Amino acid sequence: MSNVTQAWLADPTHILGLLVEITAKNVSTATETTFYLSNIGYTTTSADVTYLPIISGNIQTTESLTLDGSLSMSFGDIRIANYNGDLDDWLDRTKYIWDSRAVQVYLGDPTWVAATLADVHTVFEKVFDGIIEDVDSSEREFINVKVRDKLNRLNYPISDNKLGIYGTWANGQTNQDTIRPLVFGEVFNSSPVLVDPAQLEYMFNDTNVGTQITSTTTGTNLITCTSTQGFVLNAPVVFTFSTTAYPSTFGNLVSGTTYYVKTINSGTTFTVSATSGGTPFALTSANLTTTGSLINGVQAEVNVYSTELAIEIRDNGVPIYTDVTVYGTTVTSTAATTNQITCASTQNLSVGMSIIFDTSIGNIVAGTTYYVKTIVSTTVFTISQLADGNNIVLTTATASGTIRVRNINRPDRAIVNLTTGKFTLKSPPEGTVTMSLQGLKNSVDLSGTGTAGLLSTYTNNIANIITLIVTQYGQVSNRLTSSDLDLVNLRAFVAANTAAVGIVLKDRVNVLEVCQKLASSANAQLFFNRLGLLQLLQLGTPTSDAVMSITDGDILHHSLHISNKTKIVAATKVGYALNYTPQTALAGSIPSDANYMFNDEWYSKTVTDTAVESTYKLDSTPVQKDTNLIRGSDASALATTLNNYFKVPHTVYAFTGTAKLLYLKLGQQVTLTHNRFGLRDGKTGQVITLSPNWADGTINVEVII
């Protein structure tokens, strides 16, 4: 706990000191170097660190919660004195690299005693934790360090994992640079990537890490590749290459055989074993060969994840594969006398349907065809041996494991591998192949006692998917860890926002863009607080922080003014259940009343307040807000929330506050009382902008009421 308190901030005798730590890469030494700066000068009693008094003027950062839901980064500028040009080398990129390096700012009193650097971090209060965007000079005698919050760490592609050289192509492969598809949550009618036309093999989800092999080395048994990024020890790895170019093996590796990652020796080298946990596999030396002007490539696929469920595969809209869970149910028990079967749900069953059981139970024989006789309830049914026969006589039994019941007519023209994220068709398609699926079987533990560790479980929750992406995807050096997450905020968000979402990523899109898109499906925005912790904040839903009372005495004289007013909205339209492959002219076997499912890109829900529409003479045809929601009920709830908020006029009040308000938090609820603008009796609002001036002990604030 730091020495900074509300009483100290309000004490007119205090001295506001700022200690700044900035990091750069020293090009000549290839090391990360930290510089210690301040506006007052400070040295620990052990003299292990000295903060040079060269910061000039104010340090002011700005953080905002936008009215339109768009992303807003916190930003600021640190002005450093360079009167004699002593720091000119900082501007030379051949000597220092500042991009995306860490910056921390601490607040305190120079009279406070700290023995070591670690003590400084305890005694002084961290008020900013972000990264450096750039270092330049706007004036001859000063250097400017441009700082941003950690959102900039997420401004990198979520995946650069390309398909690479794969499959057999009659006229040569042309899609080797295609980004492999990534699926989070549940999606409808996505187009998988054809990866091997000779085998009718498609990729629908990237559960592997792919890399190109360049050589193998005998003795060390090292395999050299383009990158080992994302590799996991003991993960299965399969090498594929042309057996024409390499008739026997490549460095003793056999094409299509499963090996296991034994060691990860560097960013470009690794070894394998023939069995999980086994000894290193003995290699011979090999290098890539060429045929004419073409390189005979060798591809490695390291399996690190799995997919939850391939719901359905379609050929021009016609189902050609459906998972057994869609066309059936699971049995829990059978009962004598009533001859009834209890199951998880009878939703996918109908009277007369021919079914089979995959395990024998209660006088039912596995693999034998039966017929649904009656649907007794949502969880109970009976069966007969013949289509028009009597109920079969059962004995009482309880399932000891999972017993599946499936429709015998379930389409089954594909072999699906959830582990590799691929499927192979049993016969050529007649048209466009699409599928609906539940994506990566991976999530982050955000339970009440969870520590943000990885779980091998599927999730379609907004906060959980965002946390998974920011910690496991994007540029490795910029990925967040559990120490970068506000677990209290994220856990609360998970509990309060249970809407299901899904998204397919097939292009080189940034982590930041994807995560903000997911967050907006819950009217939320990504934000890093002053401690550098990721949060999800919502306009109209205050944080759990205590309500702060702000009165005339907390506002600098004549600084209060109106800075913005929201536009009145009478209707809100939310798009959901995105159709990733809109299709027309589908096969004639598709029922005409189902064509709209494939024709239209979106389902939508619209909420309208006719009284507001009439009062304000507004148009009742709103612009659709696209989301990643998959359920109509969640889309209706979001549309209602947004409409209820914006159908009421809101005013944004801006002012400069005293030191007492320096510890206001973005999204916090406040009560604003003032003798102007109808605030005499006090009104409750939400903080949407904060711009603290730590050197002066003031803060610019915006509150929406």
C-alpha positions in Angstrom: 0.0 0.0 0.0 1.5 3.3 -1.0 1.7 6.5 1.1 -0.6 8.3 -1.2 -3.9 9.1 0.5 -6.9 11.4 -0.1 -5.7 13.4 2.9 -2.2 13.8 1.5 -3.6 14.9 -1.9 -5.8 17.5 -0.2 -2.9 18.8 2.0 -1.7 22.2 0.6 1.8 21.6 2.1 2.4 18.4 0.1 5.0 18.3 -2.7 3.8 16.4 -5.8 6.7 14.4 -7.2 6.6 12.2 -10.3 9.0 9.4 -10.9 9.1 8.0 -14.4 10.7 4.8 -15.7 11.0 4.3 -19.4 12.6 1.4 -21.3 14.5 1.3 -24.6 16.5 -1.2 -26.5 20.1 -0.3 -26.6 21.1 -1.3 -30.2 24.8 -1.5 -29.6 24.5 -3.8 -26.5 21.3 -5.5 -27.7 19.9 -5.1 -24.2 16.8 -3.5 -22.7 17.8 -0.3 -20.8 15.7 1.5 -18.2 16.0 5.2 -17.7 14.9 6.8 -14.4 13.5 10.4 -14.6 11.6 12.8 -12.4 10.4 16.3 -12.0 11.9 16.8 -8.6 14.9 14.5 -8.4 15.0 11.4 -6.1 17.6 8.9 -4.9 17.0 5.8 -2.8 18.9 5.6 0.5 20.9 2.7 -0.8 21.6 4.7 -4.0 20.6 1.7 -6.2 18.7 4.1 -8.4 18.6 7.8 -9.0 15.7 9.6 -10.8 17.2 12.4 -12.8 15.3 15.8 -12.5 14.9 16.4 -16.2 11.1 16.1 -16.7 9.8 19.5 -17.7 6.2 20.8 -17.2 3.2 18.6 -16.7 2.5 14.9 -17.3 -1.1 14.6 -18.4 -2.8 11.5 -19.8 -6.4 11.2 -21.0 -8.7 8.2 -20.8 -12.3 8.1 -22.1 -15.4 6.0 -22.3 -16.9 6.9 -25.7 -20.6 7.6 -26.4 -20.7 5.7 -29.6 -18.9 2.6 -28.3 -15.8 3.1 -30.4 -12.4 2.3 -28.9 -10.5 5.0 -27.1 -6.8 4.7 -26.1 -5.4 6.5 -23.1 -2.6 8.8 -24.3 -0.2 11.4 -23.1 3.2 13.1 -23.5 6.2 13.3 -21.3 8.4 16.4 -21.9 12.1 16.0 -21.1 14.7 18.8 -20.9 17.5 18.4 -23.5 19.1 21.9 -23.3 22.6 20.9 -24.3 21.7 18.0 -26.6 22.9 15.4 -24.1 20.0 13.2 -25.0 20.1 13.5 -28.8 21.1 9.9 -29.1 17.6 9.0 -27.9 16.4 10.2 -31.3 18.8 8.0 -33.3 17.1 4.7 -34.2 20.5 3.1 -34.8 21.2 3.6 -31.1 17.9 3.3 -29.3 14.6 1.6 -30.2 11.6 2.8 -28.1 8.7 1.3 -29.9 6.3 -0.6 -27.6 8.6 -0.4 -24.7 7.3 -0.1 -21.1 6.7 3.2 -19.3 5.5 3.6 -15.6 4.8 6.8 -13.7 4.7 6.9 -9.9 3.3 9.7 -7.7 4.6 10.7 -4.3 6.4 13.2 -2.1 10.2 13.6 -2.5 10.5 13.7 1.3 9.4 10.1 1.6 12.1 7.6 2.2 12.6 4.4 0.1 15.7 2.3 0.5 15.6 0.4 -2.8 13.8 0.5 -6.1 11.4 -2.2 -4.8 10.6 0.1 -1.9 9.9 3.0 -4.4 7.3 0.9 -6.1 5.7 0.3 -2.7 5.9 3.8 -1.1 5.0 5.7 -4.3 1.7 5.2 -6.1 1.7 3.9 -9.7 -0.5 6.3 -11.7 0.3 5.1 -15.2 1.4 1.8 -16.7 1.6 1.8 -20.5 3.9 1.7 -23.4 5.9 4.1 -25.5 4.6 4.8 -29.0 7.5 7.1 -30.1 10.2 9.5 -29.0 10.7 12.7 -31.0 11.4 16.4 -30.5 8.9 19.2 -31.1 11.2 21.9 -29.8 15.0 22.3 -30.0 15.5 22.0 -26.2 13.1 19.2 -25.4 12.5 15.6 -26.1 8.9 14.3 -26.2 8.1 10.7 -25.1 4.7 9.8 -26.5 2.9 7.3 -24.3 -0.1 5.1 -24.8 -1.9 2.6 -22.6 -1.4 -1.1 -23.1 -4.1 -1.4 -25.7 -1.4 -0.7 -28.2 0.1 -4.1 -27.2 -3.0 -5.6 -28.8 -2.5 -3.7 -32.1 -1.0 -6.7 -33.9 -2.5 -9.5 -36.1 -4.3 -12.2 -34.1 -2.6 -14.8 -36.3 0.0 -15.0 -39.1 -0.5 -18.8 -39.3 -0.7 -19.5 -43.0 -1.8 -22.7 -44.7 1.6 -23.2 -46.2 2.4 -26.0 -48.7 -0.3 -28.6 -48.2 -2.2 -31.1 -50.2 -2.1 -32.3 -53.8 -3.2 -29.8 -56.5 -3.5 -30.8 -60.1 -2.6 -27.3 -61.4 -0.4 -26.3 -58.5 -1.3 -24.8 -55.2 -2.4 -21.2 -55.1 -3.6 -20.7 -51.5 -0.4 -21.4 -49.5 -0.5 -17.8 -48.2 -4.1 -18.1 -46.9 -4.5 -17.4 -43.2 -5.9 -20.4 -41.5 -9.4 -19.9 -40.1 -9.9 -19.4 -36.4 -13.3 -19.9 -34.8 -14.3 -18.7 -31.3 -17.7 -19.5 -30.0 -20.5 -20.7 -32.3 -20.9 -19.6 -35.9 -23.3 -20.3 -38.8 -22.7 -21.2 -42.4 -18.9 -20.5 -42.5 -16.9 -21.5 -45.6 -14.1 -23.9 -44.7 -10.8 -23.7 -46.6 -10.1 -26.4 -49.2 -6.6 -27.7 -48.3 -6.3 -30.9 -50.4 -8.6 -31.2 -53.5 -7.2 -34.7 -54.2 -8.5 -36.0 -50.8 -11.5 -33.6 -50.6 -10.0 -32.3 -47.4 -11.1 -29.0 -45.8 -9.9 -27.0 -42.8 -12.5 -25.3 -40.7 -10.6 -24.3 -37.6 -6.9 -23.8 -36.9 -6.1 -26.1 -34.0 -2.5 -26.5 -35.2 0.6 -24.4 -35.5 2.1 -24.7 -38.9 5.7 -24.1 -39.9 8.0 -24.7 -42.9 10.9 -27.1 -42.4 14.2 -26.0 -44.0 16.6 -28.7 -42.8 17.4 -31.5 -40.4 20.7 -32.2 -38.7 22.2 -35.5 -37.7 23.8 -35.9 -34.3 21.9 -33.0 -32.6 18.7 -34.2 -34.2 17.6 -30.6 -34.6 14.9 -29.6 -37.0 15.2 -26.1 -38.4 12.0 -24.3 -39.4 10.7 -20.8 -40.1 9.3 -20.4 -36.6 8.5 -22.4 -33.4 6.0 -19.8 -32.2 3.1 -21.4 -30.4 4.8 -24.9 -30.1 3.9 -26.9 -27.0 6.1 -29.6 -25.5 4.7 -33.2 -26.1 2.2 -31.8 -28.7 1.6 -34.1 -31.7 3.4 -33.0 -34.8 2.9 -34.3 -38.4 5.2 -33.7 -41.3 3.8 -33.6 -44.8 5.8 -33.5 -48.0 5.9 -34.8 -51.6 6.9 -38.4 -51.6 7.9 -37.8 -55.2 10.5 -35.2 -54.2 11.5 -37.2 -51.1 10.7 -40.8 -52.0 11.7 -42.4 -48.7 12.0 -39.8 -46.0 13.1 -36.3 -45.3 15.9 -36.5 -42.7 14.4 -39.9 -41.5 11.0 -38.3 -41.0 8.1 -40.1 -42.6 5.4 -38.1 -44.2 2.0 -38.4 -42.5 3.4 -40.1 -39.4 2.7 -38.6 -35.9 5.7 -37.5 -33.8 5.8 -35.4 -30.6 7.6 -32.2 -29.8 10.5 -33.2 -27.5 12.3 -29.9 -27.1 12.0 -26.4 -28.3 15.6 -25.3 -28.7 15.1 -21.8 -30.1 12.7 -19.7 -32.2 13.6 -21.7 -35.2 14.8 -25.2 -34.0 13.2 -28.1 -32.2 13.4 -31.9 -31.8 10.8 -34.6 -31.9 10.3 -38.1 -30.4 8.4 -41.1 -31.8 6.3 -41.4 -28.6 5.0 -38.8 -26.1 7.8 -38.2 -23.6 10.1 -40.6 -25.5 13.8 -40.1 -26.4 14.8 -37.7 -29.2 14.1 -39.2 -32.7 17.3 -39.9 -34.6 17.6 -37.8 -37.7 19.8 -37.7 -40.7 20.9 -34.4 -42.3 18.6 -33.2 -45.1 18.0 -29.9 -46.9 15.2 -28.8 -49.2 15.5 -29.7 -52.9 14.2 -28.0 -56.0 12.4 -29.2 -59.1 13.1 -26.6 -61.8 12.3 -23.3 -60.2 10.0 -24.8 -57.5 11.1 -25.5 -53.9 10.0 -28.9 -52.7 8.6 -27.8 -49.4 8.2 -29.7 -46.1 5.4 -28.7 -43.7 5.1 -29.4 -40.0 1.7 -29.3 -38.2 1.9 -29.1 -34.4 -1.5 -29.8 -32.7 -2.1 -27.6 -29.7 -5.9 -27.2 -29.5 -9.1 -29.0 -30.4 -12.6 -28.0 -31.7 -15.7 -28.4 -29.6 -18.3 -29.5 -32.2 -18.9 -29.7 -36.0 -22.6 -29.1 -35.9 -23.4 -29.5 -39.6 -21.7 -29.5 -43.0 -23.7 -28.5 -46.1 -23.4 -28.8 -49.8 -25.3 -25.9 -51.4 -27.4 -25.7 -48.3 -28.2 -29.4 -48.1 -26.9 -31.1 -45.0 -24.3 -33.8 -45.8 -23.1 -34.3 -42.3 -24.8 -33.6 -39.0 -23.3 -34.4 -35.6 -25.1 -37.1 -33.6 -25.9 -34.6 -30.8 -28.1 -32.6 -33.3 -30.0 -35.6 -34.6 -30.4 -37.4 -31.4 -30.1 -37.3 -27.6 -28.3 -39.1 -24.7 -30.0 -41.7 -22.5 -29.9 -41.6 -18.7 -32.2 -44.5 -17.7 -34.9 -47.0 -18.7 -37.9 -48.1 -16.6 -39.7 -51.4 -16.4 -43.6 -51.5 -16.3 -43.9 -48.0 -18.0 -41.3 -49.1 -20.7 -40.2 -45.5 -20.8 -36.7 -44.1 -21.6 -35.4 -41.0 -19.9 -33.0 -38.8 -21.9 -31.4 -35.4 -21.9 -34.0 -34.0 -24.3 -36.6 -35.2 -26.8 -36.3 -32.0 -28.8 -34.6 -33.8 -31.7 -36.9 -36.9 -31.7 -40.2 -37.3 -33.5 -42.8 -40.1 -33.5 -41.9 -42.7 -36.2 -38.3 -41.7 -36.4 -35.9 -44.7 -36.9 -33.1 -44.6 -34.3 -30.2 -46.7 -33.0 -28.5 -46.8 -29.6 -24.7 -46.9 -29.5 -24.7 -48.9 -26.2 -27.0 -51.6 -24.9 -29.2 -50.7 -21.9 -32.5 -52.0 -20.3 -33.2 -54.7 -22.9 -32.2 -52.4 -25.8 -29.6 -53.8 -28.1 -26.9 -51.5 -29.4 -26.9 -51.1 -33.2 -30.4 -52.4 -33.7 -33.0 -50.2 -35.4 -35.9 -49.1 -33.3 -38.7 -46.6 -33.8 -39.9 -43.7 -31.6 -43.4 -44.8 -30.5 -44.4 -41.9 -28.2 -43.0 -38.6 -26.9 -44.1 -38.6 -23.3 -42.4 -35.4 -22.2 -39.4 -33.2 -22.9 -37.2 -35.9 -21.4 -39.2 -39.1 -21.8 -40.1 -41.3 -24.8 -40.9 -44.9 -25.7 -39.8 -47.1 -28.6 -41.1 -50.0 -30.7 -39.3 -52.8 -32.6 -41.5 -52.2 -35.7 -42.6 -48.9 -37.3 -46.2 -49.5 -36.2 -45.5 -52.0 -33.4 -46.2 -52.0 -29.7 -43.9 -50.5 -27.0 -40.9 -52.7 -26.5 -40.7 -54.2 -23.0 -37.8 -52.7 -21.0 -36.0 -53.5 -17.8 -35.0 -50.9 -15.3 -31.5 -49.7 -15.8 -29.3 -46.6 -15.3 -26.7 -45.5 -17.8 -23.1 -45.8 -16.4 -21.7 -43.6 -19.1 -22.8 -41.6 -22.1 -25.3 -43.5 -24.2 -26.2 -41.8 -27.5 -29.3 -42.2 -29.5 -29.2 -41.0 -33.1 -31.4 -40.8 -36.1 -30.5 -43.6 -38.4 -31.0 -41.3 -41.4 -28.5 -38.7 -40.1 -26.4 -37.4 -43.0 -22.9 -38.7 -42.7 -21.0 -37.9 -45.9 -17.9 -36.5 -44.1 -15.2 -37.7 -41.8 -14.6 -35.0 -39.2 -11.5 -34.6 -37.1 -12.1 -32.1 -34.3 -8.5 -32.4 -33.1 -7.0 -31.2 -36.4 -9.9 -28.9 -37.3 -10.3 -30.6 -40.7 -12.9 -32.9 -42.4 -12.8 -35.1 -45.5 -15.8 -35.5 -47.8 -16.7 -39.1 -48.8 -17.8 -37.9 -52.3 -17.3 -34.7 -54.3 -19.6 -31.8 -53.5 -22.1 -30.4 -56.0 -21.7 -26.8 -55.0 -20.5 -24.6 -52.2 -19.5 -26.3 -49.0 -20.3 -24.5 -45.8 -20.6 -25.5 -42.1 -21.9 -24.4 -38.7 -19.7 -25.2 -35.7 -18.7 -24.5 -32.2 -15.0 -23.4 -32.2 -11.9 -23.7 -30.1 -12.1 -26.0 -27.1 -10.1 -23.7 -25.0 -10.9 -21.0 -22.4 -9.5 -19.1 -19.5 -10.4 -19.8 -15.8 -12.4 -16.7 -14.8 -14.3 -18.4 -12.0 -14.6 -16.8 -8.6 -11.3 -18.4 -7.4 -9.7 -18.8 -10.9 -6.3 -17.5 -11.6 -6.8 -17.0 -15.4 -5.1 -20.3 -16.2 -6.0 -22.2 -19.4 -8.8 -24.7 -19.4 -9.5 -27.3 -22.2 -13.1 -26.3 -22.3 -15.3 -24.6 -24.8 -16.7 -21.1 -24.2 -19.0 -18.7 -26.0 -18.8 -16.0 -23.3 -17.7 -12.5 -24.4 -15.2 -11.8 -21.5 -13.8 -15.3 -21.6 -13.1 -15.2 -25.4 -11.5 -11.8 -25.1 -9.3 -13.0 -22.3 -8.4 -16.1 -24.3 -7.4 -14.0 -27.4 -5.3 -11.4 -25.6 -3.3 -14.0 -23.6 -2.9 -16.7 -26.3 -2.9 -14.9 -29.7 -1.2 -12.1 -31.4 2.5 -11.2 -31.3 4.1 -13.4 -28.6 6.1 -10.7 -27.0 3.0 -8.5 -26.6 0.5 -11.0 -25.3 -1.0 -10.3 -21.9 -0.5 -12.4 -18.9 -2.7 -12.9 -15.8 -0.9 -10.1 -14.1 -2.2 -7.7 -16.9 -5.8 -8.6 -16.2 -8.2 -7.0 -13.7 -9.7 -10.3 -12.6 -12.2 -8.7 -10.3 -13.7 -6.7 -13.1 -13.6 -9.5 -15.6 -15.2 -12.0 -13.3 -18.0 -9.6 -12.5 -18.5 -9.0 -16.2 -18.7 -12.7 -16.9 -21.4 -13.1 -14.2 -23.4 -10.1 -15.5 -23.1 -10.6 -19.2 -23.9 -14.2 -20.3 -24.8 -13.6 -23.9 -23.4 -16.2 -26.3 -21.2 -15.0 -29.2 -19.2 -16.4 -32.1 -16.7 -15.2 -34.7 -14.8 -16.6 -37.6 -11.4 -15.0 -38.4 -10.0 -15.7 -41.9 -8.0 -12.6 -42.5 -5.0 -10.8 -41.0 -7.1 -8.8 -38.4 -5.7 -7.3 -35.2 -6.3 -8.6 -31.7 -7.6 -5.1 -30.7 -10.1 -4.9 -33.5 -11.5 -8.4 -32.8 -11.7 -7.9 -29.0 -13.5 -4.5 -29.3 -15.9 -6.0 -31.7 -16.8 -8.8 -29.3 -17.0 -6.3 -26.4 -19.4 -4.1 -28.3 -21.8 -7.0 -28.4 -22.4 -6.3 -24.7 -22.2 -2.5 -25.1 -18.7 -2.7 -23.6 -15.4 -1.1 -24.3 -11.8 -2.4 -23.6 -9.9 -0.3 -21.2 -6.6 -0.4 -19.3 -6.7 1.3 -16.0 -3.8 3.3 -14.4 -2.3 0.1 -13.0 -2.1 -1.3 -16.5 -4.9 -3.9 -16.0 -7.4 -4.8 -18.7 -11.0 -4.1 -17.9 -14.4 -4.2 -19.7 -16.4 -1.0 -19.0 -20.0 -0.2 -20.1 -21.6 3.1 -20.8 -24.7 3.3 -18.6 -23.5 0.7 -16.2 -21.3 2.2 -13.5 -18.3 0.3 -12.0 -18.6 -1.2 -8.5 -16.6 1.6 -7.0 -18.2 3.7 -4.2 -20.3 6.6 -5.4 -18.3 9.9 -5.0 -20.0 13.2 -4.2 -18.6 16.2 -6.2 -19.6 19.7 -5.1 -18.7 23.3 -5.9 -15.7 23.1 -3.6 -14.2 20.2 -5.6 -14.4 22.2 -8.9 -12.1 25.0 -9.9 -14.0 28.3 -10.2 -15.8 28.9 -13.5 -14.5 25.6 -15.0 -17.9 23.8 -15.1 -19.5 23.8 -18.6 -21.6 21.6 -20.9 -19.4 19.8 -23.4 -21.8 17.5 -25.2 -25.4 16.3 -25.4 -26.5 12.9 -26.7 -28.9 12.6 -29.6 -32.4 11.2 -28.8 -33.0 7.7 -30.2 -36.5 6.1 -30.5 -35.5 2.8 -32.2 -32.5 0.5 -32.0 -31.8 -2.4 -34.4 -29.3 -5.1 -33.5 -28.0 -7.7 -36.0 -27.2 -11.1 -34.8 -26.5 -14.7 -36.0 -24.3 -13.6 -38.9 -24.5 -15.8 -42.0 -20.9 -15.9 -43.0 -21.7 -17.3 -46.5 -24.9 -15.8 -47.9 -26.2 -18.0 -50.7 -28.9 -17.8 -53.4 -29.9 -20.4 -56.1 -29.5 -23.2 -53.7 -30.4 -26.9 -54.4 -34.0 -27.6 -55.0 -34.2 -29.9 -52.1 -34.0 -27.0 -49.7 -37.5 -26.1 -48.5 -38.6 -22.7 -49.9 -39.4 -21.3 -46.5 -35.9 -22.1 -45.3 -34.2 -20.2 -48.1 -34.2 -16.9 -46.1 -31.8 -18.6 -43.7 -29.1 -18.7 -46.4 -30.1 -15.7 -48.4 -29.9 -13.1 -45.7 -26.6 -12.1 -44.0 -28.2 -11.2 -40.7 -31.1 -11.9 -38.4 -32.1 -8.7 -36.5 -34.2 -7.5 -33.5 -35.6 -4.0 -33.4 -36.9 -2.2 -30.3 -39.0 1.0 -30.7 -40.5 3.5 -28.3 -43.4 4.9 -30.2 -44.0 7.7 -27.6 -40.4 9.0 -28.0 -40.7 8.6 -31.7 -43.8 10.8 -31.8 -42.6 13.3 -29.3 -39.3 14.0 -31.0 -40.6 13.4 -34.6 -38.0 10.7 -35.2 -37.5 8.2 -38.0 -38.4 4.7 -36.9 -35.9 3.0 -39.2 -32.7 2.7 -37.3 -29.2 1.8 -38.7 -28.4 -1.7 -37.7 -25.7 -2.3 -35.1 -23.9 -5.5 -36.1 -22.8 -7.8 -33.3 -21.4 -11.3 -32.8 -24.4 -12.4 -30.8 -26.0 -15.7 -31.8 -29.3 -15.7 -30.0 -32.3 -13.6 -30.6 -33.1 -13.1 -26.9 -29.6 -11.6 -26.3 -30.0 -9.3 -29.4 -33.4 -8.1 -28.0 -31.9 -7.5 -24.6 -29.0 -5.5 -26.1 -31.4 -3.5 -28.3 -33.6 -2.8 -25.2 -30.6 -1.7 -23.1 -29.3 0.7 -25.8 -32.7 2.1 -26.6 -33.6 2.7 -23.0 -30.4 4.6 -22.5 -30.4 6.8 -25.6 -34.1 7.5 -25.7 -33.5 9.8 -22.7 -31.6 13.0 -23.3 -28.2 13.0 -21.6 -25.9 16.0 -20.9 -22.1 15.8 -20.6 -20.7 18.2 -18.0 -16.9 19.0 -18.1 -14.9 20.7 -15.4 -11.4 20.9 -13.8 -11.3 19.2 -10.4 -9.1 19.6 -7.4 -6.6 17.0 -6.1 -9.5 15.3 -4.2 -10.7 14.0 -7.5 -7.4 12.6 -8.8 -8.5 9.1 -7.9 -11.8 9.1 -9.7 -12.1 6.1 -11.9 -13.4 5.8 -15.5 -17.0 4.5 -15.4 -17.5 5.4 -11.7 -20.8 6.7 -10.5 -20.8 10.2 -9.0 -23.3 12.7 -7.6 -22.6 16.2 -9.1 -23.9 19.2 -7.2 -23.4 22.8 -8.4 -25.2 26.1 -8.5 -25.3 26.1 -12.3 -27.1 24.1 -15.0 -29.8 22.7 -12.8 -27.4 20.8 -10.6 -28.3 22.6 -7.4 -30.0 19.6 -5.9 -27.4 17.2 -7.1 -27.7 14.7 -10.0 -26.2 11.2 -10.4 -24.0 10.5 -13.4 -21.1 8.4 -14.8 -17.5 9.5 -15.3 -16.6 9.2 -19.0 -13.4 11.2 -19.3 -10.5 11.7 -17.0 -7.3 13.7 -17.7 -5.2 14.0 -14.5 -2.4 16.6 -14.3 -0.2 15.0 -11.7 2.3 17.8 -11.5 -0.4 20.5 -10.8 -2.6 18.2 -8.8 -5.7 18.9 -10.9 -7.9 16.8 -13.2 -10.1 17.4 -16.1 -13.4 15.5 -15.8 -16.4 14.7 -17.9 -19.6 13.3 -16.4 -22.6 12.2 -18.3 -26.0 12.7 -16.6 
